[in-house]
Amino acid sequence: MENPPSLADKVAFLSSPAAHAGRAVTCRETHMSYVFLTDERVCKLKKPVRFPYLNFREIERREWACREELRLNRRLAPDVYLGVQPLIMSKRGLSVGGEGQVVDWLVVMRRLDEADTLENAILSGRLTARQVMAVASTLVDFYRHAEPVFTSPDTHLADWRGSLNYNRRILLDARFGLASGLVSRIDMAQRRFLARHAELLRRRIRKRWLRDAHGDLRPEHIWLDDRVRIIDALEFNPRLRANDPFDEVAFLDVECERLGAAWAGSMIRSRLARAFGDGVPDILFAFYRCHRATLRARLAIAHLLEPHPRTPEKWPRQCRAYLALAARDARKLDRMLNRRGGR
């Protein structure tokens, strides 16, 4: 194609009602995608970006990611993810589907009411114990059927150490002006745990706890309508999806507490512990929580490393909120480690 459409051309077309059978459309930009919303449908266009954890530069990679997104998310939201459609360039211009040359790919979804998310239920004070138990039961069934991920205990421990190193390096970057003493104390608590209790993590691998899970289990991705639906699983990197179910639930626990509903996360953890028998040791769950809060702090502040970060005033505030949660979990982890060797 002599003059292929640019990303700006694609976004302009998909932002117009002509691309959506005349329906009014709203465009939202995320870190990796443009999302186009009408009253009934959502279309997602992946950006041709490359980061350390993904590569969407080529159209073939974006097509693969679209099809993976469809496959993975139909596990927890089968009636939401409708299909993958090509973005076509012909003599008449751009179109969704039709005859011509494929210039990109779109994930097509049914639009859900954002008032029905777990996040909004918490923030509005409408969340009920019955809804939380429905989420917990959905997760129990999901993890029971999720494919196991096979890796060696040594590889798993190396991944943990790599994650701690990456978190520490970003959070101690002097350009961000974060409290270095606080970051170091959080980091040290997690390293003490790994030094003393690596066998707990090895045992999780030997007992096949690692599953091909969701990867980004946040309240904003969970819908509480006539049934529980969970969207936006990580499609671009299977290693980031390979999690102990209790590690994912620790992440959800942190997010519920940050929003003001710590009781909801505790209830979900208890339901999983009953369903899976031996559950998870308290000290390991505290480590999972501490690491997840630290990871979220790092991801928040790392937005400022982008050439043109969106809402730059938001990320330091969000980072510090996560660090406060991580610090509380680090103190708890330290108390456990100091108590008779942390047993």
N, C-alpha and C positions, 0 to 999 in steps of 0.2 A: 504494500500500500504506500503510495507516494506521500500522502499527507495524513498520517494516522491521527485520530483525535487525541488531544492532550487530556491529562487528568482534569483540568479545568473545563474542557469541553464536555466531558462525561458528567461531571458534577452539575454543570449548567443545564444539560439536557434532563438529567434525572430529577432536577429541582423544579422542572416545569410540569404543569398538569398534562401536557401532551404525552408525557412518558407513562402516565397512569390513567389512561382512558378519561381524561378531562377532570379527574378528581384533584382537589386542592392538596398540596404536598408541603411538608415541612422537612428541612434538611438539618441534621445534627452531625457534628464531627466528633469522632473519638480518636484515641491514640493511633488506631490502626485502620479505621474505616470511615466511610461516610454512610449515614443511615437516612433513608428517605421514608417518611411516614405519611400515609393517607388515612382516611377514616377507617379503612378495613385492612390494609396491607402495609407491610414493611419490606423494603428492599435494602440490602446491605451491599455496598461496593467496597472492596478491600483496597487500601492504598498500596501503591507499588513501592513499599518501604523495606528497609533491611535493618534489623537490630541484632544484637548478639544471640537472641533466642528465636529469631524467625527471619525468613527471607521471602518476601512477596514481590521481588523485583520483576520476575518473568510471569507472563500470563499463565503459563502451565502450572506454576506454583500456586497462583491465585485460584485457578480452577480446582486444583487438588484440595486446597484449604476450604473452598466453598463446599465441596462434596463431603469432606470430612466433618465440617460443621453440621451439615444436614444429618449425616449418619449418627454422629455422637449425640446430638441434641434430641433426636427422635427417641432416645432411651428414656428421657424424662419429660419430654413435651412433644409427643408424636403428632398431635393435632395442631401444633403451632408452626412447625417447620414444614412448609408446603413443597419446596423444590428448589432446584438450581436452574437459572435461566441465563442464556447468553445475551450479552449486549452486542448488537449487530451494527455494522457500518455498511451502508449501501449508497447508491447514487442519490437516494432521497434523504440521506442523512442517518442519524442514529435512531435505533429502535430497540425495544426489548423483545427479543425473539424475531422471527421472520427470516427472510432470505438476505444473504450478504456475508460479509466477513466478520468473524467473531473477534471483537476487540477487547472484551473483558467478560467477567462472569458476576452474577448476582445471586445472593441467597434471598429467597422470597419467604416471608413469614406472615402468619395471621397476626394482626395487631391486637394486643391485650390492653386492658385498662390499667394504667399505671397506679391508679388508686388502690388496686388490689394486691400490690406487692407486700411482702413481709416488712420491708423497710417502712412503707407508709403506714401499715398497721401499727408498728411500734411508735412511730413519731406522732401519730394521731391518738394514741392511747386506746386503740380499738382491738388490739391483739388479745385473743382468748387462749386459755389452756387447751381447749379442743383443737384450735387451729395449729398450735405448736405440736400437739401429738400427731396431727395429720402429717405435718412436715417430717416428724421423726419416723413415722411408719413408712412414709415414702422413701426416706433415706435407707432405712433398714432393708427394704425390699431391693432397692437399687444396689446396695453394697453386696447383698447376698448373691446377686446375679452378675455383678461386674467381673470382667475377666481378670484373673490374677496376672500380676506382672512379675516376671522372674529375673532376678539379678543376684549378684553375690553380696554377702554381707560387707565385704571390704569395699566394693564399689559404692554401696549405699552409704557407708560411713564417710567415704571420700566426698560424696556429693554433699553430705551435711557440712563437712568442714569447708568445702568450697563456698557454700551458701553463707556461712558465718563470715568467711573472709571477705566476700563481696559486700555484704551488709556493712561490715565495719569500715571498709575502704570508702564507700560512698558516704556514709553518715559522718565520718570524720573528715571529710573534705572541707578545708577551711573556708571555701567560698560560701558555704551554706550557713556558717555561724551557729551551728548547733552546739549544745553543751557537751563538750568532749568527755568530761568526767562521767556524765550520765550514760553516754553511749558506751564508754569503756566498761562501766559496771555491769550494764546489761550484757555486753559481749562476754565478759569474764564469767558471769553466772552460767551462760550457755556452754562455754568451753569447759568449765569445771564439771558440768553434767556429762559432757561427752568423754572427758578423761576418766571419770569414775564409773559411768554406767553405759558404756558403749555396748555392753553385752545385752542390755534391754533392747536396743535397736537391732542387734544381730538376731536376737530371738524372734523379733517381729518378722524379719525376713524369712527365717527358717520355718516359721509357722504359717507362711504364705498370707500375711496380712496386707501386703502391697497389692493394690487393685488399680485397674484402669478406671479412675474415678472422674470427678467433675473438673477439678483443677482451679475453680474460682467461685467457691460456694459462699456467695454474699447475699444478704437480705434483699438487695435490689434485683437479684436474679430469680427470686422465688415468688411465685404467684399463688394467692389464696382465694381462688374463686370457687366454682363448683367442685373442683378437685385441685390438688397441688400440682403445679407445673414449675419446672426449674429449667431455665434457659442459659445460654451463653457459656457452655462448657468450653474449655480451652482446646481448640482444634489444631493449633499450629505447632505444638511441641509435646509429643507424648510423654516425655520425661517429666514435664511439669504437671501432668495429669496422673502420674504414677504415685499414689499416696496411700498411706494407712488411713482407713476411714476415720479413725479417731483424730488424726492430724487435720483432716478436712473439717471435722466437727469442732475441733479446737479453733480453727479459723472462724467458723460461723459463730462460735461462742464469743470470741473477741469482738466481732462485728455487732452482735446483739448487745453486748455490754456497752460498746461505744455509743450506740443509739439510745441506750437507756433501758434495756430489757435483759439484764444479766440472767434473770430467772428463766428466760426462754432457752438460752444456750445450755444452762444446767439441766433443764428438763430433757432436751434432745440427747445430751450425753448420757443421762441415766437410762433413757429408753434404749439406746444402742448397747449400753453395758448389759442390760437385761437380755437383749436379743442375742448377743454374741457370747454370752456366758462369762468368760474370764475378763472381758472388757479391756481396760488399760490401766497400768499402775498410775497412781496420782502424780508421782514425780515425773513420769514420762508425759502425761497430759500437761503438766505445768511447763515442761520444756517446749512441747508443741505450741502452746499458747504464746509463750514468750518469744519464740522464733517467729511465729506468724505476725505478731504485732510489730516486731522489728523489721520484718520483710515489708510489711505495708508502709512503715515509716520510710524505708529506703525507696520503695516504688514511688511514693508521693514526692519526696524531695528530688528524685532523679528527673522529674518533669522539667526542672529548671535547667537541665543540661541540654535540652532541645534548643535548636536555633531560634524558634519563635514559640515559646510555651504558651498554651492557652491558660487564661486565668492565673497568672503567675503569683498573685497575692494569696491564692487558695492553698498552695502546696506546703509552705512552711507551717501554716497553722494546722493543717491535717497531719503533717509529719510529727509535730510536737504532741498532738493528741495520741497518736499511736505509741510514741516513745513513753508517754506517761503510763499507758497500759502495760507496755513491755517492762517498765521499771517495777511496777507492782508485782508482775509475775516473776521478775528476776529476784526480788526480795523473798518471795515465797519459795522459789527454787533454792535460794541460798539457805533458808531456814531448814528445808528438807535435807539438803546436803550436809548441813552441820549437825543434824540430829542423828546421832549414832551412825555416822558415815553415810547418811542419806538413804538408809534402807527403809 
